[in-house]
Amino acid sequence: IHLEQSGGGLVQAGGSLTLSCASSDHSFNTYHIGWFRQRPGKEHEDHEFVASITASGSSPNYGDAVKGRTAISRDFAKNTVSLQMSSLRPEDTAVYYCAVHGVRPPKVTPAAYGVRPPIATPAYDRWGQGTQVTVAS
């Protein structure tokens, strides 16, 4: 499954931005989706968890650093997951990645479509190309 990211760019502190993750593969709608980021100077660390949403579009989960400023949603008709970020801060500057959980075994079964996925990166099987978000102070 191929993930295509869009959105991102340069924004002033306090501004808003929406990132999108899409796939032409309809199986995309049967996987949990996560968003992660890699901040500058943190390349030696694992990607930071930002948000996730289940295959059923429920149980959104957010990292502490973005909680209250971020909303994740999915559009099943468009095979898309969006990440809306507001009140952006310079420390939100990072490369943002979307990723899929449930491609390799154990696959996500319909009974687990509403079960919140892990936040650890090894649990995610396919990754988007990454998109730069820069927040100017």
ZIRA-V86178 format. One record per backbone hydrogen bond with DSSP energy under -0.5 kcal/mol. CO is the residue of the C=O (numbers start at 1). NH is the residue of the N-H. If there is no record, write none. Layout:
co: {CO | CO}
nh: {NH | NH}
This chain:
co: {3 | 4 | 6 | 9 | 11 | 12 | 14 | 15 | 17 | 18 | 19 | 20 | 21 | 22 | 24 | 25 | 26 | 27 | 28 | 32 | 33 | 34 | 35 | 35 | 36 | 37 | 37 | 38 | 39 | 42 | 48 | 50 | 51 | 52 | 53 | 54 | 58 | 61 | 63 | 63 | 66 | 66 | 69 | 71 | 73 | 74 | 75 | 75 | 75 | 76 | 79 | 80 | 81 | 82 | 82 | 83 | 83 | 84 | 85 | 88 | 89 | 90 | 94 | 94 | 95 | 96 | 97 | 98 | 99 | 100 | 100 | 101 | 102 | 107 | 109 | 110 | 112 | 113 | 120 | 121 | 126 | 131 | 132 | 133 | 134 | 134 | 136}
nh: {5 | 22 | 20 | 134 | 136 | 15 | 87 | 88 | 85 | 8 | 83 | 6 | 81 | 4 | 26 | 28 | 29 | 30 | 31 | 101 | 53 | 99 | 50 | 51 | 97 | 39 | 48 | 95 | 42 | 45 | 37 | 63 | 35 | 61 | 33 | 57 | 54 | 52 | 66 | 67 | 69 | 70 | 86 | 84 | 82 | 76 | 78 | 79 | 80 | 79 | 23 | 75 | 21 | 73 | 84 | 19 | 85 | 71 | 17 | 14 | 92 | 93 | 96 | 133 | 38 | 131 | 36 | 128 | 34 | 125 | 126 | 32 | 108 | 109 | 112 | 113 | 115 | 56 | 123 | 124 | 100 | 96 | 9 | 94 | 11 | 136 | 13}
